Amino acid sequence: MATPAPPTNTLLAGQLGFYAAQDSPYRTYPYFVSGALDSPKAVVFIGGLSNGLGGVPYTPKLSAELEKIGWKLVQTHWSSAYENFGRSSLDVDVAELGALVTHLRKQGAKTVVVMGHSTGSQDVLHYLTRRADADGGIMQAPVSDREHFILQDDTKPWFDQLPLAEKLLAEGKGDTVLDYAFDAHGLRLTAYRAVSLLSPRGDDDYFSSDIPDTADGIHVHPLDQSFGKLSAPALALYSEKDEYSHVPDIDAHIARWVKASHGKLDTHVVKGANHAVEDPAHQIDLAAAVVAWLGKTFK
């Protein structure tokens, strides 16, 4: 789900750093720090499908508001950025996020919150159910890829490839790149990532409206095993006018997440906002909700 990038005349002052994201002395990834640069409190931000470093429009506003309360914003680059997500996974994203969190801890960070936009929200939930080294998580635009793609004329044909992808995955050939031309989006998807994005058995399927409270043998992430297993407090920011969301009742939808979390999840609906919160007025609401939650959670 593509997100419009900030205007090309946007300038954000800060510092560029590098961290070792994999077990290789020859590969590092960049990260950009803004806000309160010397603060020991950091929000580590990752974008969604097709995003890259600095590719979400509200981050300049968020950075400015974080600076006011003594936090810094750390925006990362990651190996599945841009169109590379088709050959990657949430596991890879989480490993790279974890490497950055570890790096920041070594640099003196005392409080680290991981935050994601869109599919970055799946990364955050994946992170908080598999690791315990982040102090909190923020999910912005946590919507279902599966429920959106099935309704779009250009992506609905992807589901024709699902039986083949599932077969290859079952045969241990999940890294096979499907022959089907996903050219409408300039993509090549592995069998694994196709299943992950398009099937209720897929690792990416955390936010669909038909996910049950407990295991049903179909959905890989019942709510008691996702929101019910949070390792740290979390905030879900849902856009009221999210063009990629297809749930009939947002409040009822996210209320199920809150119930499953046993008190670890707070939610906020950004009134009038679209998926990427492009409108500056809505960015004020989003940033205020983040600041309020951080102030309440990390006193």
VENFEN-V5151 format. One record per backbone hydrogen bond with DSSP energy under -0.5 kcal/mol. NH is the residue of the N-H (numbers start at 1). CO is the residue of the C=O. If there is no record, write none. Layout:
{{NH CO} {NH CO}}
This chain:
{{6 54} {10 7} {15 33} {17 31} {19 29} {21 19} {22 27} {24 22} {27 24} {29 19} {31 17} {32 75} {33 15} {34 73} {36 71} {37 35} {39 36} {42 40} {42 111} {43 72} {44 42} {44 113} {45 43} {45 74} {46 115} {50 82} {51 48} {55 52} {57 4} {59 56} {62 58} {63 59} {64 60} {65 61} {66 62} {67 63} {68 64} {69 65} {69 66} {70 67} {71 66} {72 41} {73 34} {74 43} {75 32} {75 73} {76 45} {77 30} {81 78} {82 51} {84 81} {85 82} {86 83} {87 84} {88 85} {93 89} {94 90} {95 91} {96 92} {97 93} {98 94} {99 95} {100 96} {101 97} {102 98} {103 99} {104 100} {105 101} {106 102} {107 103} {108 105} {109 104} {110 40} {111 40} {113 42} {114 136} {115 44} {116 138} {117 46} {118 140} {120 117} {121 118} {122 118} {123 119} {124 120} {125 121} {126 122} {127 123} {128 124} {129 125} {130 127} {131 127} {135 112} {136 112} {137 233} {138 114} {139 235} {140 116} {140 138} {141 237} {143 141} {148 144} {149 145} {150 146} {151 148} {152 148} {152 149} {155 152} {156 152} {158 155} {159 156} {160 157} {161 158} {162 159} {165 161} {166 162} {167 163} {168 164} {169 165} {170 166} {171 167} {172 169} {173 168} {176 173} {178 176} {178 189} {182 180} {182 187} {183 181} {185 182} {186 183} {187 182} {190 86} {191 176} {192 174} {194 190} {195 191} {196 192} {197 193} {198 194} {199 195} {202 199} {204 196} {205 202} {206 204} {211 208} {220 200} {223 212} {224 213} {225 222} {226 222} {226 223} {228 223} {229 226} {230 227} {231 128} {233 135} {234 264} {235 137} {236 266} {237 139} {237 235} {238 236} {238 268} {240 270} {241 273} {242 239} {245 242} {253 249} {254 250} {255 251} {256 252} {256 253} {257 253} {258 254} {259 255} {260 256} {261 257} {262 258} {262 259} {263 258} {264 261} {266 234} {268 236} {270 238} {270 268} {271 269} {273 270} {277 274} {282 279} {283 279} {284 280} {285 281} {286 282} {287 283} {288 284} {289 285} {290 286} {291 287} {292 288} {293 289} {294 290} {295 291} {296 292} {297 293} {298 294}}
